[in-house]
Amino acid sequence: MLILIDISDAQVKALDALAKRRQQSHASLVGAAIDDYLQHHQHLLVDGAFGLWGKYKVDGLAYQEYLRKEW
């Protein structure tokens, strides 16, 4: 997938230097950086949903069965 990003001149210079030193493309370095970021922040996606139903007083399965009776 092609994505357009806006980065600073300092970031471009640092990316150029790293790409040259590692003999990799800009795209592969940016992809690896995104992978690292997502892995580091993955817990936020999971933790945000954990216990989501806990604020309700009704059992989740009982509520699901109640709703299905309307079908």
C-alpha positions in Angstrom: 0.0 0.0 0.0 1.3 3.4 -0.8 0.9 6.0 1.9 2.0 9.7 1.8 3.6 10.9 5.0 4.9 14.4 6.0 8.3 14.4 7.8 10.7 17.1 8.8 13.9 17.9 7.0 15.9 16.6 10.0 13.9 13.3 9.8 14.7 13.0 6.1 18.4 13.5 6.7 18.5 11.0 9.4 16.5 8.5 7.3 18.8 9.0 4.4 21.9 8.4 6.5 20.4 5.3 8.1 19.2 3.9 4.7 22.7 4.4 3.3 24.4 2.9 6.3 22.1 -0.2 6.3 21.8 -0.4 2.6 18.0 -0.5 2.8 15.3 1.5 1.2 13.4 4.3 2.9 10.2 2.2 2.6 11.7 -0.8 4.5 13.0 1.4 7.3 9.7 3.3 7.7 7.8 -0.1 7.6 10.1 -1.5 10.3 9.6 1.7 12.4 5.8 1.3 12.1 6.0 -2.4 13.1 8.1 -1.5 16.2 5.6 1.3 17.1 2.6 -1.0 16.7 4.2 -3.8 18.7 5.1 -1.4 21.5 1.6 0.0 21.6 -0.4 -3.2 21.0 -1.4 -3.4 24.7 -3.4 -0.2 24.3 -5.7 -1.9 21.8 -6.3 -4.9 24.0 -6.4 -3.0 27.3 -8.9 -0.6 25.9 -11.5 -3.3 25.4 -10.8 -5.4 28.5 -13.6 -5.1 31.0 -15.7 -3.0 28.6 -18.9 -4.9 29.6 -18.1 -4.7 33.3 -20.0 -1.4 33.9 -23.3 -3.1 33.0 -25.3 -5.0 35.7 -26.6 -7.6 33.3 -24.7 -10.7 32.4 -23.4 -10.4 28.8 -24.7 -13.8 27.7 -28.1 -13.2 29.3 -28.3 -9.9 27.5 -27.4 -11.5 24.2 -30.1 -14.2 24.6 -32.6 -11.5 25.5 -31.8 -9.6 22.3 -32.0 -12.7 20.2 -35.5 -13.4 21.4 -36.6 -10.4 19.3 -35.6 -12.2 16.1 
